[in-house]
Each structure stands twice: as C-alpha cells, then as structure tokens.
C-alpha cells in the first residue's frame, strides 16, 4: 500500500461525462476512482465545482 495518498485531479464536466462509465465513487476518498483497479492504481478524480452566482 502507498505511504502517501494519490493526488486528486480536478476534471471538467465534459471529461467526467466521457469517463463516467469506467468510474465509481469512493466514499472513503470522497472522489471518483477507476472501477476494479481503483483501490490501488489509476487516477483519483474530483468533478469541477460549479461557481456559485
């Protein structure tokens, strides 16, 4: 297991929509990870927040 957590990468709505079928939400990380191998490999993604008016 890693000693340091993987960095979160912020992705825009278009990129997130394209990747959504291969991602699952991890409540412990509060981010999206790859299905199946996301516990140990691959990116940890966060959706870009919409600015509040």
N, C-alpha and C positions, 0 to 999 in steps of 0.2 A: 504494500500500500504506500501511497505517497506521503511524504512528510509535510509538503506544502500543498494547499488546495489549488486546483486548476483555476486560472483566471476566468472571470465571466466576460463574455463578449456581447456587446450590445448589437442587435441586428434590427434592421428596419422592417416594417410590415410586409413589404414585397418579398424579401428574402425569407422571412419567417413563414409566409404562406407557402412558398416553394418547399421548404424543409419540413413543414408540419407533419407530413405522413411518416417521416422516419424519426420523429422526436417524441419523447414522453416527458411529462412534468415530474420533477423530483422534489417532493415537499421538504426533504431534509436539506437540499441545496438551495431551495427557493429559486430554481432555474430549470431550463429545458436541457435534456441530455439525449444522446442517441439511444434508441431502443436497443435492447440486448447487451451491447458492449459499453453503454454509457456509464456504468458504475466505475469503470477503470480507464477507459480510453475515449478519445474524441473530445469535441468541444463542449463547453458548458455555456449555454446561450441565455440571454435575457432579452425580452422584447423591449424595443424603444418605447418609453412612456410618452403619451401624448401630452403636449404642453397644456396647462390649464389656462383658459382665457381670462 
